[in-house]
Amino acid sequence: MTTETPRWRTSSYSNNGGQCVEIATNLATIHGIVPVRDSKNAHGPVLTLPAPAFASLIEGIKAAGHAAR
């Protein structure tokens, strides 16, 4: 198994306001997971989601955003 480290990134919508989460989607294909962490606490806890659950989360967020308009 390849031991690849997470490549953390924030959303392009974050505007670097400090209230963000970072994700590491580079592990989704290889390991089937998407790590998520608080951008203000890079050494803090990491929530590891199965890739399908992360995809569902994003779809739910998008749907909620469209419903609020």
C-alpha positions as CSV (number, residue, x, y, z in Angstrom):
1,M,0.0,0.0,0.0
2,T,1.2,3.5,-0.9
3,T,1.7,5.8,2.1
4,E,0.9,9.1,0.7
5,T,0.6,12.2,2.9
6,P,-2.4,14.5,2.7
7,R,-2.1,17.5,0.5
8,W,-4.3,20.0,2.4
9,R,-6.3,22.8,0.7
10,T,-9.1,25.2,1.4
11,S,-11.9,26.1,-0.8
12,S,-11.4,28.8,-3.4
13,Y,-14.5,30.4,-1.8
14,S,-12.9,30.8,1.6
15,N,-11.3,34.2,1.0
16,N,-8.7,33.3,3.6
17,G,-11.0,34.6,6.4
18,G,-9.8,32.1,8.9
19,Q,-13.1,30.3,9.4
20,C,-12.4,27.4,7.1
21,V,-11.8,23.7,6.9
22,E,-9.1,22.1,4.9
23,I,-9.5,18.9,3.0
24,A,-7.1,16.4,1.4
25,T,-8.9,14.9,-1.6
26,N,-5.6,13.4,-2.9
27,L,-6.3,10.4,-0.7
28,A,-9.8,9.6,-2.0
29,T,-8.7,7.6,-5.0
30,I,-5.8,5.7,-3.4
31,H,-7.3,5.1,0.1
32,G,-11.0,5.9,-0.3
33,I,-10.9,8.6,2.4
34,V,-11.1,12.3,2.6
35,P,-9.4,13.9,5.7
36,V,-10.9,17.1,7.0
37,R,-9.4,19.5,9.6
38,D,-9.8,23.0,11.0
39,S,-7.6,25.4,9.1
40,K,-6.7,27.3,12.3
41,N,-5.5,24.2,14.0
42,A,-3.2,22.3,11.6
43,H,-1.9,20.0,14.3
44,G,-5.3,19.3,15.8
45,P,-7.7,16.5,15.2
46,V,-8.6,15.2,11.8
47,L,-12.0,13.9,10.8
48,T,-11.5,11.1,8.2
49,L,-14.6,10.5,6.0
50,P,-15.1,7.7,3.6
51,A,-15.0,9.2,0.1
52,P,-18.7,8.4,-0.7
53,A,-19.8,10.1,2.5
54,F,-17.7,13.2,1.8
55,A,-19.3,13.4,-1.7
56,S,-22.8,13.1,-0.1
57,L,-21.8,15.9,2.4
58,I,-20.8,18.2,-0.4
59,E,-24.0,17.5,-2.4
60,G,-26.1,18.2,0.7
61,I,-24.3,21.5,1.2
62,K,-24.8,22.5,-2.4
63,A,-28.5,21.5,-2.2
64,A,-29.0,23.5,1.0
65,G,-27.3,26.5,-0.7
66,H,-29.7,26.4,-3.7
67,A,-32.7,26.0,-1.4
68,A,-31.7,29.1,0.6
69,R,-31.7,31.4,-2.5
